[in-house]
Amino acid sequence: MSGIEWVVDAQGCSAESLRDPELLRRLFDKLIVDLRLRPIGATQWHQFPGSGGITGLCLLSESHLACHTFPEYGSLCLNLFCCVPRDAWDFASRLEEMFSATSVQVRVVERSYSAAEALVAGIGGRAR
């Protein structure tokens, strides 16, 4: 059994959009609906004072969805970990559309839960 994790970095975003809690809520809602995620409680949001960004965390029965925005740098960092594999989601198009991102990097990490499975998948190394 294995899961999947998306680590997403978007740059060139509109600073104003990165301070908009409603826009981030819409992003989370879209991800939750499209990927059939199962929140186990209300998403927690923290907006930093002044012109600061926003941090959001949604605990899922599948694991978590989190974001951090940095308006001063025009960047949005997003992380979605699902302990059950999910279909791909078009992070780049959505972040370009919603936040005016000019660059989106999506890294996909396969997560293995057993050493035997990791060896078969070619995910090596020793953890201590």
Backbone hydrogen bonds, N-H to C=O, Kabsch-Sander energy under -0.5 kcal/mol:
donor,donor_aa,acceptor,acceptor_aa,energy
3,G,111,R,-2.6
4,I,82,C,-2.6
5,E,109,V,-2.3
6,W,80,L,-3.0
7,V,5,E,-0.5
7,V,107,R,-2.6
8,V,6,W,-0.6
8,V,78,L,-3.1
9,D,105,Q,-2.5
10,A,76,L,-2.8
11,Q,103,S,-2.9
13,C,74,G,-2.9
14,S,99,F,-2.6
18,L,14,S,-1.5
19,R,16,E,-1.2
20,D,17,S,-1.3
24,L,20,D,-1.7
25,R,21,P,-2.2
26,R,22,E,-2.1
27,L,23,L,-1.9
28,F,24,L,-2.5
29,D,25,R,-2.9
30,K,26,R,-2.4
31,L,27,L,-2.4
32,I,28,F,-2.8
33,V,29,D,-2.4
34,D,30,K,-2.8
35,L,31,L,-2.3
36,R,33,V,-1.0
37,L,32,I,-2.1
40,I,59,L,-2.3
44,Q,57,L,-2.8
46,H,55,T,-2.5
48,F,46,H,-0.6
48,F,53,G,-2.9
52,G,49,P,-1.5
55,T,46,H,-2.5
56,G,67,C,-2.3
57,L,44,Q,-2.3
58,C,65,L,-3.0
59,L,57,L,-0.5
60,L,63,S,-3.0
61,S,38,R,-2.9
63,S,60,L,-0.7
64,H,81,F,-1.4
65,L,58,C,-1.9
66,A,79,N,-2.9
67,C,56,G,-2.2
68,H,77,C,-2.3
69,T,54,I,-2.2
70,F,75,S,-3.1
73,Y,70,F,-1.8
74,G,70,F,-1.1
75,S,70,F,-1.9
76,L,10,A,-2.3
77,C,68,H,-3.0
78,L,8,V,-2.9
79,N,66,A,-2.8
80,L,6,W,-2.2
81,F,64,H,-2.5
82,C,4,I,-3.0
83,C,62,E,-2.2
91,F,89,W,-2.1
94,R,90,D,-2.0
95,L,91,F,-2.8
96,E,92,A,-2.4
97,E,93,S,-2.4
98,M,94,R,-3.0
99,F,95,L,-2.1
100,S,96,E,-1.1
101,A,95,L,-1.4
102,T,11,Q,-2.1
103,S,11,Q,-1.6
105,Q,9,D,-2.9
106,V,104,V,-0.5
107,R,7,V,-2.7
107,R,105,Q,-0.5
109,V,5,E,-3.0
109,V,107,R,-0.5
110,E,108,V,-0.5
111,R,3,G,-2.2
112,S,110,E,-0.6
113,Y,1,M,-1.3
118,A,114,S,-2.2
119,L,115,A,-2.1
120,V,116,A,-2.0
121,A,117,E,-2.3
122,G,118,A,-0.7
122,G,119,L,-0.7
123,I,118,A,-2.9
124,G,122,G,-1.0
